[in-house]
Amino acid sequence: MTQTRSKVTRRNFFKAGSIIVGGIAVASALTPFDGVLFATERPKGKGEWYGIGIDINKCIGCGKCANACKLENNVPKDPFYFRSWVEQYTIKNDGTILVESPNGGIDGFKQSVPDADIFKSFFVPKMCNHCAKSPCVQVCPVGATFETPEGIVLVDENYCIGCRYCVQACPYGCRFINPEKGTAEKCTLCIHRLEKGKNPACFEMCPTEARIYGDLNDPDSKINYFLKNHTCMVIKPNLNTGSKLFYNALSPEVR
């Protein structure tokens, strides 16, 4: 699995930025998956191109995914540094929305709203969307953040200067500055495990198999089966980031 960096020139940065600000609308409902309009074109070639699926109906909010991610990747233990986390959405009868994620969901959840006041409640796992048109890649002034040919967005800490541009550019809140290293950090889809034929830690630990990943270029992959058999959407499709994190049963309240 190759890890190739590509640097962004000032000219390309401003050109890409204008496209994002323009807010090009894209199709987000994927039923069935074949023939739908992608937020981005698939790259040419027959190599692997990873996509991720999360079934909200299956998530029980146990937080094992977030805990496994921290342990596997040596993420700082402080309760505000996460590569992967879980949010609890509670929609009250009066229409108000409460979003909670104590310690990223690692310790589980306790409902803070009385049952009589709840219209519906559900859990939403969050992680890097590994976008094909990543704003974080576009704004990095030194080319430290880049996309591999397999569609995995990474950060080279040897190049990163800790400027925080990518942290601000990510519309999904998936990046942070490591307090010890002073460099940007995010989900890598556990590429070090993929290279050994293993599953990413969060996928490995999910007890309900709410998380799925695979090769979008392989018509027989688990991710394509998931997309073909569910009504899937991405978060914030209007931003045209080319998100490759697809959710089943995604409610409009999720941002």
Stockholm file with secondary structure:
# STOCKHOLM 1.0

chainA/1-255         MTQTRSKVTRRNFFKAGSIIVGGIAVASALTPFDGVLFATERPKGKGEWYGIGIDINKCIGCGKCANACKLENNVPKDPFYFRSWVEQYTIKNDGTILVESPNGGIDGFKQSVPDADIFKSFFVPKMCNHCAKSPCVQVCPVGATFETPEGIVLVDENYCIGCRYCVQACPYGCRFINPEKGTAEKCTLCIHRLEKGKNPACFEMCPTEARIYGDLNDPDSKINYFLKNHTCMVIKPNLNTGSKLFYNALSPEVR
#=GR chainA/1-255 SS CCCCCCCCCHHHHHHHHHHHHHTCCCCCCBSSSTTCCCSSCCCSSSSCCEEEEEEGGGCCCCCHHHHHHHHHHTCCCSTTCCSEEEEEEEEETTSCEEEECGGGGTTCCCCCSCGGGEEEEEEEEEECCCCTTCHHHHHCTTSCEEECTTSCEEECTTTCCCCCHHHHHCTTCCCEECTTTCSEECCCTTHHHHTTTCCCHHHHHCTTCCEEEEETTCTTSHHHHHHHTSCEECSSGGGCCCCCEEEESCCTTCC
#=GC SS_cons         CCCCCCCCCHHHHHHHHHHHHHTCCCCCCBSSSTTCCCSSCCCSSSSCCEEEEEEGGGCCCCCHHHHHHHHHHTCCCSTTCCSEEEEEEEEETTSCEEEECGGGGTTCCCCCSCGGGEEEEEEEEEECCCCTTCHHHHHCTTSCEEECTTSCEEECTTTCCCCCHHHHHCTTCCCEECTTTCSEECCCTTHHHHTTTCCCHHHHHCTTCCEEEEETTCTTSHHHHHHHTSCEECSSGGGCCCCCEEEESCCTTCC
//
